Amino acid sequence: MSELRRNQLLWLTEAGWQAMLASDQFKSQPSTQAVLSHWCLHQLPVVLTRQPTDMAIDQLGVGLPAPTQWRRRKFALRVSANEIQCAKEFPTLSQIATANTWGKAAFELDAALFQSGVQARVYGSFGWQFLTRLAYVHAASDLDLSLQVMHLDQARQVLVILTQAKLPQRLDGEVVFANGQAVAWRELAQLLAGQVSQILMKDRDRVALLNLEDLRAIACGERETLHAGLA
């Protein structure tokens, strides 16, 4: 389980869903049962979240953001490792653009990012609507991109591309370094420009404030040293 990253999609086994539906936590809540039953029936994924500190060694914390019809409720769930069937990534920007019949600006953005060595993936409302075919997107929905980079120079290239993009949707999302530690791309741009001194980092185990020196350590893969310093 240690190789699973925050924001990865997980598909549960039938036994996993049935155990959740039968749990004392949810079986007396009709609206929650309706959401979980729909996810089970249609074999829809959950997403790996930041892990609670009291998580058992054989469990994982996962999230399920419900669509508009269930008031966009967010469920924090726990599953056993043996209830995970497979793990996959969110859909690509190209898939989302095709499904929504967007114009060439989205495809040009996807191509520019791909040319820089980055596969843009879409989570948030647009990602979940694509995955579930349920209504998540509204007029003010951001386009949330997950952008995995290998080093800081590549992150800088990505920021230039994002700031030059001309899409109808507001671009939001994260730059994710090779070790799974993620920072909001707009905050990263501010840090690199000297406009702020610290930004928030998230991974599967913690949230922490980083300065530029910390960020350089992350980009060089010095994860254990950095974690020790932030603990």
C-alpha positions in Angstrom: 0.0 0.0 0.0 2.9 2.3 0.5 3.3 3.0 -3.2 -0.2 4.4 -3.5 -0.3 8.2 -3.7 -2.7 10.8 -2.5 -5.3 11.6 -5.2 -5.1 8.2 -6.9 -8.4 6.6 -7.8 -9.2 3.2 -6.2 -11.7 0.7 -7.2 -13.1 -1.5 -4.4 -14.2 -5.1 -4.4 -17.8 -6.1 -4.1 -17.0 -7.4 -0.6 -15.5 -4.1 0.3 -18.6 -2.2 -0.7 -20.9 -4.6 1.1 -18.9 -4.3 4.3 -19.2 -0.6 4.1 -22.9 -0.7 3.5 -23.4 -3.0 6.4 -21.3 -0.9 8.9 -23.0 0.6 11.9 -21.7 4.0 10.8 -23.8 4.1 7.6 -26.6 1.6 7.7 -28.9 4.0 9.6 -28.4 6.9 7.2 -30.7 6.5 4.1 -29.1 9.3 2.1 -25.6 7.9 2.7 -26.8 4.4 1.8 -28.1 5.8 -1.5 -24.8 7.2 -2.4 -22.8 4.2 -1.4 -25.2 1.8 -3.1 -25.0 3.8 -6.4 -21.2 3.6 -6.2 -21.3 -0.1 -5.5 -23.8 -0.8 -8.2 -22.0 1.1 -10.9 -18.5 0.2 -9.8 -17.3 3.8 -9.4 -14.0 4.7 -7.8 -13.1 6.4 -4.5 -10.0 8.5 -4.1 -7.0 8.1 -1.8 -6.9 11.1 0.6 -4.4 12.3 3.2 -4.2 9.5 5.7 -5.7 10.1 9.2 -3.1 9.7 12.0 -5.2 7.0 13.7 -5.4 4.8 10.7 -4.8 1.1 11.3 -1.8 -0.4 9.5 -4.0 -2.5 7.2 -6.5 0.3 6.3 -6.5 3.3 4.0 -8.5 6.6 4.2 -10.4 7.3 1.0 -12.8 10.0 -0.1 -16.1 10.0 -2.1 -17.3 13.4 -3.3 -21.0 13.1 -4.1 -22.6 14.9 -7.1 -25.1 17.7 -7.1 -28.1 15.3 -6.7 -26.7 14.3 -3.2 -25.9 18.0 -2.3 -22.2 17.6 -3.1 -21.6 15.9 0.2 -18.0 14.7 0.9 -17.6 11.3 2.6 -14.5 10.3 4.4 -14.3 6.5 4.4 -11.9 3.7 5.6 -11.2 0.6 3.7 -9.1 -2.5 4.2 -6.1 -3.1 2.0 -7.6 -6.4 0.8 -10.8 -4.6 -0.4 -8.9 -2.6 -3.0 -9.3 -4.1 -6.5 -7.1 -1.7 -8.5 -5.6 1.8 -8.6 -5.7 4.2 -11.6 -5.2 7.9 -12.4 -7.7 10.6 -13.1 -8.6 11.2 -16.7 -6.4 13.2 -19.0 -7.1 16.8 -20.1 -7.4 15.5 -23.6 -10.2 13.1 -22.5 -12.0 15.8 -20.7 -11.7 18.2 -23.6 -13.0 15.6 -26.0 -16.0 14.7 -23.8 -17.0 18.3 -23.4 -16.3 19.2 -27.0 -14.1 22.1 -26.0 -12.3 24.2 -28.6 -8.7 24.1 -29.6 -7.4 26.1 -26.6 -7.7 23.1 -24.3 -6.0 20.7 -26.7 -3.2 23.3 -27.3 -2.7 23.5 -23.5 -2.6 19.7 -23.3 -0.1 19.5 -26.2 2.1 22.2 -24.7 2.2 20.4 -21.3 2.8 17.1 -23.0 5.7 18.6 -25.0 7.3 19.7 -21.7 7.1 16.1 -20.5 3.9 16.4 -18.3 0.7 14.5 -18.7 -2.1 16.8 -17.5 -4.8 15.0 -15.5 -8.1 16.4 -14.4 -9.6 15.9 -11.0 -12.3 18.0 -9.1 -15.7 18.6 -10.6 -14.8 18.0 -14.3 -12.9 14.8 -13.4 -15.6 13.3 -11.3 -18.3 14.2 -13.8 -16.4 12.4 -16.5 -15.9 9.3 -14.4 -19.4 9.0 -13.0 -21.6 10.6 -15.7 -23.3 12.5 -12.9 -23.7 16.2 -12.5 -20.8 17.9 -10.7 -19.9 20.9 -12.9 -21.5 24.3 -12.4 -21.0 27.7 -14.0 -18.2 28.6 -11.6 -16.4 25.3 -11.6 -12.6 25.5 -11.9 -10.6 23.1 -14.1 -8.4 21.3 -11.6 -5.2 19.9 -13.1 -2.8 17.5 -11.6 0.6 18.0 -13.1 3.4 15.6 -12.1 6.9 16.9 -12.7 10.4 15.4 -12.2 12.3 18.5 -11.2 12.0 22.2 -10.5 13.0 23.4 -13.9 10.2 21.3 -15.4 7.8 22.9 -12.8 8.9 26.3 -14.0 8.1 25.4 -17.6 4.7 24.2 -16.5 3.9 27.4 -14.7 4.8 29.5 -17.9 2.4 27.3 -19.9 -0.4 27.6 -17.4 -0.1 31.4 -17.1 -0.3 31.8 -20.9 -3.3 29.5 -21.3 -6.5 31.0 -22.6 -9.4 28.8 -21.5 -12.9 29.8 -20.5 -12.5 27.9 -17.2 -10.3 29.2 -14.4 -7.3 26.9 -14.1 -6.6 25.5 -10.7 -4.8 22.4 -9.4 -1.5 21.1 -8.2 2.1 20.5 -9.3 3.1 17.1 -8.0 6.7 16.1 -7.5 8.1 12.6 -8.1 7.7 11.7 -4.4 4.0 12.5 -4.4 4.3 15.8 -2.6 2.0 18.4 -4.1 1.7 22.2 -4.1 -0.9 24.4 -5.6 0.5 25.7 -8.9 -0.6 29.3 -8.3 1.0 29.3 -4.8 4.2 27.8 -6.3 4.3 30.6 -8.9 4.1 33.1 -6.0 6.9 31.4 -4.1 9.2 31.3 -7.1 8.5 35.0 -7.8 9.3 35.9 -4.2 5.8 37.1 -3.5 5.3 34.8 -0.5 7.8 33.1 1.7 6.0 29.8 2.3 3.4 27.6 0.7 1.3 24.6 1.7 2.5 21.1 0.7 0.2 18.1 0.8 1.0 14.4 0.5 -0.7 11.2 1.7 0.7 11.6 5.2 0.7 15.2 6.1 0.2 18.9 5.3 3.2 21.2 6.0 4.4 24.7 5.1 7.4 24.9 2.8 9.9 27.6 2.0 11.9 27.8 -1.1 14.8 25.8 0.3 12.3 23.0 1.4 10.9 23.0 -2.1 14.3 22.6 -3.7 14.9 19.6 -1.4 11.6 18.1 -2.5 12.5 18.6 -6.2 15.8 16.8 -5.6 14.0 13.9 -4.0 15.3 14.5 -0.5 12.0 13.4 1.0 13.2 11.7 4.2 15.4 14.6 5.2 12.7 17.1 4.6 10.1 15.1 6.5 12.4 14.8 9.5 12.8 18.6 9.5 9.1 19.2 9.2 8.0 16.7 11.8 
